[in-house]
Amino acid sequence: MTLFHFTGIKGSGMSSLAQILHDSSYEVQGSDVEKYFFTEDPLHDRKIPIYPFDEKNIKPGMTVIAGNAFPDSHPEILKAKELGVEVIRYHKFLGTYMKQFTSIGVTGTHGKTSTTGLLAHVLSGSSPTSYLIGDGTGRGVENSEFFVFEACEYKRHFLAYEPDYAIMTNIDFDHPDYFKDLSDVMDAFGEMALKVKKGIIACGDDPHLQHIQANVPVVYYGFDDHNDFLARNIVKTESGSSFDVYVRNEFYYTFTVPQPGDHAILNALGVIALCHYEGIPVEVVRERLSNFHGVKRRFTVMESFGKVIIDDYAHHPTEIRVTLESARQKYPNKDIIAIFQPHTFTRTAALLSQFAESLSKADYVYLCDIFSSARENSGTLTIQELINEVPHAKHLDIHHIDMLDAHGEAIYLFMGAGDIQKYLNAFKSHTEQEETA
C-alpha cells in the first residue's frame, strides 16, 4: 500500500487530509517545523509520525503530498523529484480524492470553517460522511456517501475542485498578497461556480453573490425577503438564537443554534438549504443544529479563575466585527477586551482603516506585533501604525501580559490567525499565578 508523506503536515488542510487518509487505512507520515501548532494534536492522537523537515524523509515508492505554503525549491520536494517520487500538491490531490463521493465544498471569504464543521456534523447524523475542516480536523468514514470539505480561494486553489455542490457564504476582498482587488476575487469565485456539478447554495444577502453565474441551479438563503430560504421571527438570547425558516415564502420549520451572532444563523441557513435539497429529514437537521459545539478557534470560550477568555481565528475586519457582535450578544453586560494580532503585513496595510473601524467596537483594545508567516515573513509596516488609528489602543507585549489585569471580570477576546494563542496561554498562566499567590 502507498505510503503518503505530507510535506507541511501541520497546515490546517494538510493535517485534516492526513487524518482522512489515516482513517481510510492508508499509511501516513509527515514533516514540518518543530514549532507547536494546535493542528498537530489530532495527528498525535492517531500516532501519525511527524518528522522535522529533512530531505532524508523522502524514500522511493512513497507519494509526497506537498503543502501549498512550500515552493518547489523545498529540499524535500527537490529530493522527491531526484528520486522520481510522485509529488502532488494538496489541492490537486483533494480534487481527485473527492470524486468518489457526493462532494460539498464550502467556500467564501468568511465563515468557511464554521459552516463546513456545521454541515459535516448535520450530515453525519443522517449518512456516513467524511469531512475536511479548515481548523485542522479531518475524518475518513467507511462507506461515506458525502464528502464535506472547505474550499479556500487563496491563489485560486479551489479551481482544482469540481464538487457536486457548493455553499458560498460571501465574497469580500482579502489576501491582498495575491488578489489585486475585489473584482479579481469575484472573478475567482465566478470561475469556481462554473465547476459545480449539481447546485450552488449562496447567501443572497451578499450583493456580490447575487451576480454569480452558473450552469446549475443557484439557491439563495438569508434574511432579506427575496431569498429562497429565509429566516424570520428571530429570537436572540445569551445562549444562542432561534428562528423560523420559510422556503419560498412557505413556513418550513423552527430551528435553534447555540452559537451567538447573525453569522451563526446564516451558516445554519446554508446548511438547512443543502439538506433540504438532498432530502435529509428535517428532524435530524433540527437536532444536529441544536447540539453543534462549534469548531476549533472559532469563538471558543474558556474560563480561567473567574476570567472569561475567548479564542477566535478572526483576522479580517469583517470577521472582527462579527466576533465582537457575537460577544455582545452572549455577554451583554460585560466589557469586551479585544486582543488582536494582525496576520500578514500586506493584509494589515491594505485594510488598515477597516481594521481600525472594526476594533473600535470593543471597549478596550490591545494590539500585538504583526505575525510573520511562512507566506510573508517581513514588511515595512509596524503595529504602531494600527495603534495610531484605533482610539485608546495599546501595544501588548507578551512579557507584560499583566496589563490586562486592569479590566477585572471582563470578556477577554483573543483574535488572530498567527500565534495569538501564545498570548492567550500567557494570560491564562498569569491568572493561575494570581489566584495561587
Beta strands, then each sheet from edge to edge (+ up, - down):
strand 1: 3-7
strand 2: 27-32
strand 3: 50-52
strand 4: 63-66
strand 5: 86-89
strand 6: 102-107
strand 7: 129-133
strand 8: 137-139
strand 9: 146-150
strand 10: 165-168
strand 11: 199-203
strand 12: 218-222
strand 13: 229-237
strand 14: 240-247
strand 15: 250-257
strand 16: 300-304
strand 17: 307-312
strand 18: 336-340
strand 19: 364-367
strand 20: 394-395
strand 21: 411-415
sheet 1: 3+ 2+ 1+ 4+ 5+
sheet 2: 8+ 7- 9- 6- 10- 11- 12- 13- 14+ 15-
sheet 3: 16+ 17- 21- 18- 19- 20-
end
